[in-house]
Amino acid sequence: MFRDEDIRWTYAEFNEELNKMANAYLDLGLSKGDRVGFMGQNTSELIVSYIASMYIGLEPCFFNLRESKGRLQKLSQRFDPECFVYDERVEEKISYIRETVDLDTEISVNGSAGPNSVAFSDLESEYTSDPPDTQVSRGDVGLISWSSGTTGIPKGLVWSNEGVVFSGSICGNAYDLRSDDSMVNMFTPGFHGWVYFTFPAILNGAKLIFLEEYEPVPFLEAIEEERVSVFGGVPTPLRMALQQDIENYDFSSVRHGFFAGEKMDPNSIKTVNEHITTEFYSIYGTSEAAALSGQLADVYKEKPDCLGQGPPTVEARAVKLTEAGGKANPDEIVAPGESGELIISSPARAEYVLDDPEKTNEIFRDGWWYSGDAVRKDEDGDLFIVGRTDDMIISGGINVFPNPIEEAVTEVEGVVEAAVIGLPSEEWGEEVTAVVRSTNDVSESELEQYLRDHEDIPSHARPKAFYFWGSEEFPKTTSGKIYRSKIKEHIEGSNHDE
């Protein structure tokens, strides 16, 4: 359902709308293999246009609303679409794209036809709801998404139809999703998380609620009024919801919840447990590969942030880390207690990087996806994220990963977020440094004492310096992850100015 438009469709009705739009694409002269760009919010016309493109083998790609002019132009040049479908409210951003590529066809949704476009409403009214006369195979391109990494221009990740379907299946299992469940998709379509909410619901026949754009209060109202049973998302917008007067909402319909994308601070987890559900757990998923872990609520209580060992269709390994630029060997599996790079073999992953064979060979090799995430393996074989391999700090010759330290720092009352970085040091090579965002006066001595007493933080990993960021948000990626490199640049710039 599209809550802001008061549209409620059965899946049969939804399928009819998809068939109409698929037939409209064919009549406009588009054919299998043509690339179609999309930009806008979660409106019925845009979502129908997007999924309908997959029905006839078009290659769809959503562009993020938040992208700058320069990045939009570079991404559109790389994608090179024949057609663009967009909300008329983003006309200015589309004008940037027109400066870079020639668009043969433009379709405007949620409005009338413009000087360069035909209107969705005019198209759909003309065409039959019979299935389109096309053949699409499992190996054909299903969709292209942009990574949300913290370095450079996002890379285009090409998914096959088979990969999209498997991702829906694996995520559905991870969410323990049933046909009588309902869930809210908090993501706008430019985030790959949108795919990981939409297709599991479709495959399982669950009720799926779209909000045109995320706002904390409408999100909470949707959970209450639509009797949502499974809820989830990434920590930043979830925290925004938890900061509302949540005791005023009825969450009795919720069976369980989950979060993904980054760590959730202990205070937020406590709030969820006290007010919404005690069945709240972490899921690992990225733009490159779908959920590794699932149905781990009980394990998560015993082992916070445990990734498990993956569902039956996924093989996950922790392999020995290599020097920068080196290629890890999938057979060099680390011993229990050691850390290594997480690699995954799964049908629910991207196939290759768009127009970039060098990057493809770097992260997709011999049936494995090399995640760039560093994980620790315990005695049971379960895996735990300890950081990004490129965020690893080498201090005094010892590898230090930020995540466990950041977790410990956020356990201190008043700390909202923490980012651990390595700053140049003549003595240590790199000095472990904690950057802290807090809501009240937290002292350096208080943090030092807490970490000194913390059983999971060894002496070599304790920060040797603390910086207090204030109450402003940390720089974040488009998917809400902390931008450690930008924080590091800011701190180094401040030190240089001094």
C-alpha positions as CSV (number, residue, x, y, z in Angstrom):
1,M,0.0,0.0,0.0
2,F,1.0,3.6,-0.6
3,R,0.0,5.2,2.6
4,D,0.4,8.9,1.6
5,E,-1.8,8.4,-1.5
6,D,-4.3,6.2,0.3
7,I,-3.8,3.4,-2.3
8,R,-4.3,-0.2,-1.3
9,W,-3.8,-2.9,-3.8
10,T,-3.9,-6.6,-3.7
11,Y,-1.0,-8.3,-5.3
12,A,-3.3,-9.2,-8.2
13,E,-4.2,-5.6,-8.7
14,F,-0.6,-4.5,-8.4
15,N,0.4,-7.1,-11.1
16,E,-2.2,-5.6,-13.5
17,E,-0.7,-2.1,-13.0
18,L,2.8,-3.6,-13.7
19,N,1.6,-5.2,-16.9
20,K,0.0,-2.0,-18.2
21,M,3.3,-0.1,-17.7
22,A,5.4,-2.9,-19.2
23,N,3.2,-2.8,-22.3
24,A,3.6,1.0,-22.4
25,Y,7.4,0.7,-22.3
26,L,7.3,-1.6,-25.3
27,D,5.0,0.7,-27.3
28,L,7.5,3.6,-26.6
29,G,10.1,1.5,-28.4
30,L,12.1,0.3,-25.4
31,S,13.3,-3.3,-25.6
32,K,15.2,-5.8,-23.5
33,G,18.7,-4.5,-22.5
34,D,17.8,-0.8,-22.7
35,R,18.8,1.1,-19.5
36,V,16.2,3.1,-17.6
37,G,17.1,5.6,-14.9
38,F,14.7,6.5,-12.1
39,M,14.5,9.3,-9.5
40,G,11.9,10.3,-7.0
41,Q,10.2,9.2,-3.8
42,N,8.1,6.1,-2.9
43,T,5.0,7.0,-5.0
44,S,2.8,4.4,-6.7
45,E,3.6,5.6,-10.2
46,L,7.3,5.6,-9.7
47,I,7.4,2.2,-8.0
48,V,5.1,0.6,-10.7
49,S,7.3,2.1,-13.4
50,Y,10.4,0.6,-11.7
51,I,9.2,-2.9,-11.2
52,A,7.4,-3.0,-14.5
53,S,10.7,-2.3,-16.3
54,M,12.0,-5.6,-14.9
55,Y,9.1,-7.5,-16.5
56,I,10.4,-6.9,-20.0
57,G,14.2,-7.1,-19.4
58,L,14.9,-3.4,-19.2
59,E,17.9,-2.6,-16.9
60,P,16.6,-0.2,-14.2
61,C,18.7,1.9,-11.9
62,F,17.5,4.3,-9.2
63,F,19.5,7.5,-8.7
64,N,19.7,8.9,-5.1
65,L,17.8,12.2,-4.6
66,R,20.7,13.5,-2.4
67,E,23.4,13.3,-5.0
68,S,25.1,16.5,-6.0
69,K,25.1,17.9,-9.6
70,G,28.6,16.7,-10.3
71,R,28.1,13.2,-9.0
72,L,24.7,12.9,-10.8
73,Q,26.4,13.8,-14.1
74,K,29.2,11.4,-13.6
75,L,26.9,8.5,-12.6
76,S,24.5,9.2,-15.5
77,Q,27.4,9.3,-17.9
78,R,28.5,5.9,-16.6
79,F,25.0,4.4,-16.7
80,D,24.1,6.0,-20.1
81,P,20.3,5.5,-20.0
82,E,18.0,5.5,-23.0
83,C,15.0,6.5,-20.8
84,F,14.5,8.3,-17.5
85,V,11.5,8.1,-15.3
86,Y,11.2,10.8,-12.6
87,D,9.0,12.7,-10.3
88,E,8.3,16.2,-11.7
89,R,9.5,17.6,-8.4
90,V,13.1,16.6,-9.3
91,E,13.1,18.4,-12.7
92,E,16.1,20.5,-11.8
93,K,18.2,17.4,-11.0
94,I,17.1,15.8,-14.3
95,S,18.2,19.0,-16.1
96,Y,21.7,18.2,-14.8
97,I,21.5,14.8,-16.4
98,R,20.3,16.2,-19.7
99,E,23.5,18.2,-19.8
100,T,25.5,15.0,-19.8
101,V,23.6,12.4,-21.7
102,D,21.0,12.3,-24.5
103,L,17.7,10.9,-23.2
104,D,15.6,9.3,-26.0
105,T,12.6,9.0,-23.7
106,E,11.4,10.8,-20.5
107,I,8.4,9.8,-18.4
108,S,7.1,12.1,-15.7
109,V,5.2,10.6,-12.8
110,N,2.9,12.4,-10.3
111,G,2.1,15.2,-12.7
112,S,1.3,16.2,-16.3
113,A,3.6,15.8,-19.3
114,G,6.4,18.4,-19.5
115,P,8.2,19.9,-22.5
116,N,10.6,16.9,-22.5
117,S,8.4,14.1,-21.2
118,V,5.2,12.0,-21.5
119,A,3.0,11.6,-18.4
120,F,2.7,8.2,-16.7
121,S,-1.0,8.8,-16.2
122,D,-1.5,9.2,-20.0
123,L,0.5,6.0,-20.7
124,E,-1.1,3.7,-18.2
125,S,-4.7,4.5,-19.2
126,E,-4.0,3.4,-22.8
127,Y,-2.6,-0.1,-22.3
128,T,-3.9,-3.6,-21.5
129,S,-3.2,-5.4,-18.3
130,D,-2.4,-8.6,-20.2
131,P,1.2,-9.9,-19.6
132,P,3.7,-8.4,-22.0
133,D,4.9,-10.5,-24.9
134,T,8.6,-10.8,-23.9
135,Q,11.0,-13.5,-22.6
136,V,13.2,-12.7,-19.6
137,S,15.7,-15.3,-18.2
138,R,17.2,-15.7,-14.8
139,G,20.6,-14.6,-16.0
140,D,19.5,-11.4,-17.5
141,V,20.2,-8.1,-15.8
142,G,17.6,-7.5,-13.1
143,L,18.7,-4.2,-11.7
144,I,21.7,-1.9,-11.2
145,S,22.3,-0.2,-7.9
146,W,24.9,2.2,-6.7
147,S,27.2,1.3,-3.8
148,S,27.2,3.6,-0.8
149,G,30.9,3.3,0.1
150,T,33.0,6.0,1.7
151,T,35.5,6.6,-1.0
152,G,35.1,8.1,-4.5
153,I,32.2,7.9,-6.9
154,P,29.8,5.0,-6.2
155,K,30.2,1.9,-8.3
156,G,27.4,0.4,-10.3
157,L,26.5,-3.1,-9.1
158,V,24.8,-5.3,-11.6
159,W,22.4,-7.8,-10.3
160,S,20.8,-10.7,-12.3
161,N,17.1,-11.5,-12.0
162,E,18.2,-14.7,-10.2
163,G,20.2,-12.7,-7.7
164,V,17.3,-10.3,-7.0
165,V,14.9,-13.3,-6.4
166,F,17.4,-15.1,-4.2
167,S,18.0,-11.8,-2.2
168,G,14.3,-11.6,-1.6
169,S,14.2,-15.2,-0.5
170,I,17.2,-14.9,1.8
171,C,16.1,-11.6,3.3
172,G,12.6,-13.0,3.8
173,N,14.1,-15.9,5.8
174,A,16.2,-13.5,7.8
175,Y,13.2,-11.5,8.7
176,D,11.2,-14.7,9.4
177,L,8.6,-13.1,7.1
178,R,5.1,-14.7,6.6
179,S,2.2,-14.0,4.4
180,D,0.2,-12.6,7.3
181,D,3.0,-10.2,8.3
182,S,3.1,-6.5,7.5
183,M,6.1,-4.2,7.3
184,V,7.0,-0.6,6.5
185,N,9.7,0.2,3.9
186,M,11.5,3.1,5.4
187,F,13.9,3.5,2.5
188,T,13.7,5.7,-0.5
189,P,14.3,3.8,-3.7
190,G,17.9,5.2,-4.2
191,F,19.1,2.9,-1.4
192,H,19.7,-0.8,-2.0
193,G,17.9,-1.4,1.3
194,W,14.7,-0.6,-0.5
195,V,15.3,-3.8,-2.6
196,Y,15.8,-5.8,0.6
197,F,12.4,-4.7,2.0
198,T,10.3,-4.7,-1.2
199,F,11.1,-8.1,-2.8
200,P,11.0,-10.2,0.4
201,A,7.5,-8.9,1.0
202,I,6.4,-9.5,-2.6
203,L,7.8,-13.1,-2.6
204,N,6.2,-13.9,0.7
205,G,2.9,-12.2,0.0
206,A,3.2,-10.0,3.1
207,K,1.6,-6.6,3.4
208,L,4.1,-3.9,2.3
209,I,3.6,-0.2,3.3
210,F,5.4,2.5,1.4
211,L,5.9,6.0,2.9
212,E,6.6,8.6,0.3
213,E,9.5,9.8,2.4
214,Y,10.8,8.8,5.8
215,E,9.8,11.0,8.8
216,P,9.9,9.5,12.3
217,V,6.3,10.3,13.4
218,P,4.6,9.0,10.2
219,F,6.8,5.9,10.5
220,L,5.6,5.3,14.1
221,E,2.0,6.0,13.1
222,A,2.2,3.5,10.3
223,I,3.5,0.8,12.7
224,E,0.5,1.4,15.0
225,E,-2.3,2.0,12.5
226,E,-1.3,-0.7,10.0
227,R,-0.6,-3.2,12.7
228,V,3.0,-3.8,11.5
229,S,4.4,-7.1,12.8
230,V,8.0,-6.9,11.5
231,F,9.9,-3.7,11.5
232,G,13.5,-2.7,10.7
233,G,15.9,-0.4,9.1
234,V,19.2,1.3,9.6
235,P,20.2,2.8,12.9
236,T,20.1,6.5,12.2
237,P,16.4,6.8,11.1
238,L,15.5,4.2,13.8
239,R,17.1,6.4,16.4
240,M,15.2,9.4,15.2
241,A,12.0,7.4,15.7
242,L,13.0,6.3,19.2
243,Q,13.6,9.9,20.2
244,Q,9.9,10.6,19.8
245,D,7.3,10.0,22.5
246,I,7.1,6.3,21.7
247,E,5.2,5.5,24.9
248,N,2.2,7.1,23.2
249,Y,2.2,4.4,20.4
250,D,0.7,0.9,20.4
251,F,3.4,-1.6,19.3
252,S,1.5,-4.7,20.4
253,S,1.3,-6.0,16.8
254,V,5.2,-6.2,16.5
255,R,6.6,-9.8,16.5
256,H,10.2,-8.7,16.1
257,G,12.5,-6.1,14.6
258,F,16.0,-5.9,13.2
259,F,18.6,-3.4,12.2
260,A,21.4,-3.4,9.5
261,G,24.0,-1.3,7.9
262,E,26.0,-0.3,11.1
263,K,26.1,-0.9,14.8
264,M,23.1,0.1,17.0
265,D,24.0,1.9,20.2
266,P,23.1,0.1,23.5
267,N,20.8,2.8,24.7
268,S,18.7,2.5,21.5
269,I,18.5,-1.3,21.8
270,K,17.4,-0.9,25.4
271,T,14.6,1.5,24.3
272,V,13.4,-0.9,21.7
273,N,13.5,-3.8,24.2
274,E,11.5,-1.8,26.8
275,H,8.9,-0.2,24.5
276,I,8.6,-2.2,21.3
277,T,9.9,-5.8,21.4
278,T,12.5,-7.9,23.1
279,E,13.0,-9.8,19.8
280,F,15.4,-7.2,18.2
281,Y,18.5,-8.3,16.3
282,S,21.2,-7.4,13.8
283,I,21.3,-8.5,10.2
284,Y,24.4,-8.2,7.9
285,G,23.7,-7.0,4.4
286,T,25.3,-4.7,1.8
287,S,24.7,-3.3,-1.6
288,E,26.8,-6.2,-3.0
289,A,25.2,-9.1,-1.1
290,A,21.9,-9.8,0.7
291,A,21.5,-10.8,4.3
292,L,24.1,-13.2,5.7
293,S,22.4,-13.7,9.0
294,G,18.8,-14.4,9.9
295,Q,16.4,-15.5,12.7
296,L,19.1,-14.8,15.2
297,A,17.1,-13.0,18.0
298,D,18.0,-15.7,20.5
299,V,21.6,-15.9,19.4
300,Y,21.9,-12.1,19.4
301,K,20.9,-11.9,23.0
302,E,23.7,-14.3,23.9
303,K,26.2,-12.9,21.4
304,P,25.5,-9.3,20.5
305,D,26.3,-8.5,16.8
306,C,26.9,-12.1,15.9
307,L,26.6,-12.7,12.2
308,G,26.2,-16.5,12.7
309,Q,27.5,-18.7,9.9
310,G,25.0,-17.9,7.2
311,P,21.8,-19.6,6.0
312,P,22.0,-22.9,4.0
313,T,22.4,-21.1,0.6
314,V,25.3,-18.9,1.8
315,E,28.9,-19.9,2.6
316,A,30.8,-17.3,4.7
317,R,34.5,-17.5,5.5
318,A,37.0,-15.4,7.4
319,V,40.3,-15.5,5.5
320,K,43.7,-14.2,6.3
321,L,44.2,-10.5,5.7
322,T,46.7,-9.4,3.1
323,E,49.0,-6.4,2.6
324,A,47.3,-3.5,0.8
325,G,46.7,-4.4,-2.8
326,G,47.2,-8.1,-2.1
327,K,44.6,-10.8,-3.0
328,A,43.3,-12.9,-0.1
329,N,43.2,-16.7,-0.6
330,P,39.8,-18.2,0.0
331,D,41.4,-21.4,1.3
332,E,43.5,-19.6,4.0
333,I,40.7,-19.6,6.7
334,V,41.6,-18.0,10.0
335,A,41.6,-20.0,13.3
336,P,39.1,-19.3,16.1
337,G,39.9,-16.1,17.9
338,E,41.6,-14.6,14.9
339,S,40.4,-11.8,12.5
340,G,40.2,-11.9,8.8
341,E,38.4,-10.6,5.7
342,L,34.8,-11.8,5.3
343,I,34.2,-13.5,1.9
344,I,30.9,-14.8,0.8
345,S,29.7,-17.3,-1.8
346,S,26.0,-16.8,-2.4
347,P,23.4,-16.7,-5.2
348,A,22.0,-13.5,-3.6
349,R,24.8,-11.1,-4.7
350,A,25.7,-8.7,-7.5
351,E,27.3,-10.3,-10.6
352,Y,29.8,-7.6,-11.5
353,V,30.7,-3.9,-11.4
354,L,29.3,-1.8,-14.2
355,D,31.9,-1.1,-16.9
356,D,34.8,-1.7,-14.5
357,P,36.5,-5.1,-15.0
358,E,39.4,-4.2,-12.7
359,K,37.1,-3.5,-9.8
360,T,35.0,-6.6,-10.6
361,N,38.1,-8.8,-10.4
362,E,39.0,-7.1,-7.2
363,I,35.8,-7.9,-5.3
364,F,34.2,-10.8,-7.3
365,R,36.7,-13.7,-7.8
366,D,36.3,-17.4,-8.3
367,G,32.7,-17.4,-7.0
368,W,33.4,-15.3,-3.9
369,W,32.6,-11.8,-3.0
370,Y,35.4,-10.1,-1.1
371,S,33.5,-7.8,1.3
372,G,36.3,-5.6,2.7
373,D,34.8,-6.2,6.2
374,A,37.1,-7.6,8.9
375,V,35.5,-10.2,11.1
376,R,36.5,-12.3,14.1
377,K,35.6,-16.0,14.3
378,D,34.8,-17.5,17.7
379,E,35.1,-21.1,18.9
380,D,31.7,-22.0,17.6
381,G,32.6,-20.7,14.1
382,D,30.3,-17.7,14.4
383,L,31.5,-14.5,12.9
384,F,31.5,-11.0,14.3
385,I,32.2,-7.7,12.5
386,V,35.2,-5.8,13.9
387,G,35.5,-3.1,11.2
388,R,36.5,-2.4,7.6
389,T,39.8,-3.7,6.4
390,D,40.6,-0.2,5.1
391,D,39.6,1.3,8.5
392,M,42.1,-0.9,10.3
393,I,44.6,1.0,12.5
394,I,48.1,-0.3,12.9
395,S,49.4,1.0,16.2
396,G,52.7,-0.2,17.6
397,G,52.7,-3.0,14.9
398,I,49.3,-4.4,16.2
399,N,46.1,-4.4,14.1
400,V,43.3,-2.5,15.8
401,F,39.7,-2.4,14.5
402,P,37.4,0.5,15.4
403,N,34.1,-1.2,15.9
404,P,34.6,-2.9,19.3
405,I,36.1,0.3,20.7
406,E,33.2,2.4,19.4
407,E,30.7,0.0,20.9
408,A,32.4,0.2,24.3
409,V,32.5,4.1,24.2
410,T,28.8,4.3,23.4
411,E,28.0,2.2,26.5
412,V,29.0,5.3,28.5
413,E,25.9,7.2,29.5
414,G,25.5,10.4,27.5
415,V,27.5,9.2,24.5
416,V,25.4,9.2,21.3
417,E,28.0,8.1,18.8
418,A,31.7,7.4,18.6
419,A,34.2,7.1,15.7
420,V,37.6,5.6,16.3
421,I,40.3,6.6,13.8
422,G,44.1,6.3,13.5
423,L,46.1,9.6,13.5
424,P,49.8,9.7,12.5
425,S,52.2,9.2,15.5
426,E,56.0,9.2,15.6
427,E,55.9,6.8,18.5
428,W,53.1,4.4,17.5
429,G,52.9,4.8,13.7
430,E,49.2,5.4,14.2
431,E,47.6,6.6,17.4
432,V,44.2,5.1,18.3
433,T,41.9,8.1,18.7
434,A,38.2,8.2,19.8
435,V,36.0,11.0,18.5
436,V,32.9,11.3,20.7
437,R,29.5,12.9,20.1
438,S,27.6,13.3,23.4
439,T,24.4,14.9,24.8
440,N,25.9,15.9,28.1
441,D,29.3,16.5,29.8
442,V,31.3,13.3,29.4
443,S,34.9,13.7,30.6
444,E,38.0,12.3,29.0
445,S,38.9,10.7,32.4
446,E,35.5,9.1,32.6
447,L,36.0,7.5,29.2
448,E,39.5,6.4,30.0
449,Q,38.5,4.7,33.2
450,Y,35.6,3.0,31.6
451,L,37.7,1.5,28.8
452,R,40.5,0.6,31.3
453,D,38.0,-1.5,33.2
454,H,36.3,-2.9,30.0
455,E,37.0,-6.6,29.7
456,D,36.8,-6.6,25.9
457,I,39.2,-3.8,25.2
458,P,42.9,-4.7,25.5
459,S,45.4,-2.1,26.5
460,H,46.9,-1.7,23.0
461,A,43.4,-0.9,21.6
462,R,42.5,1.8,24.2
463,P,42.4,5.3,22.7
464,K,45.4,7.4,23.5
465,A,43.5,10.6,22.6
466,F,39.9,11.8,22.7
467,Y,38.2,14.5,20.7
468,F,34.7,15.8,21.6
469,W,32.7,16.5,18.5
470,G,29.8,18.3,20.2
471,S,26.1,17.6,19.5
472,E,26.2,17.9,15.7
473,E,25.7,14.8,13.6
474,F,28.8,13.0,12.4
475,P,29.3,13.0,8.6
476,K,27.4,10.1,7.2
477,T,27.3,8.2,3.9
478,T,24.1,8.2,1.9
479,S,23.1,5.0,3.6
480,G,23.7,6.5,7.1
481,K,27.1,4.9,7.9
482,I,29.7,7.0,9.8
483,Y,32.2,8.6,7.4
484,R,35.4,7.9,9.4
485,S,37.6,9.3,6.7
486,K,35.9,12.7,6.7
487,I,36.0,12.8,10.5
488,K,39.7,12.0,10.3
489,E,40.2,14.8,7.7
490,H,38.4,17.2,10.0
491,I,40.5,16.3,13.0
492,E,43.8,16.4,11.1
493,G,42.8,19.8,9.6
494,S,42.0,21.2,13.1
495,N,45.4,19.9,14.4
496,H,47.1,21.5,11.4
497,D,45.4,24.9,12.0
498,E,46.5,24.8,15.6
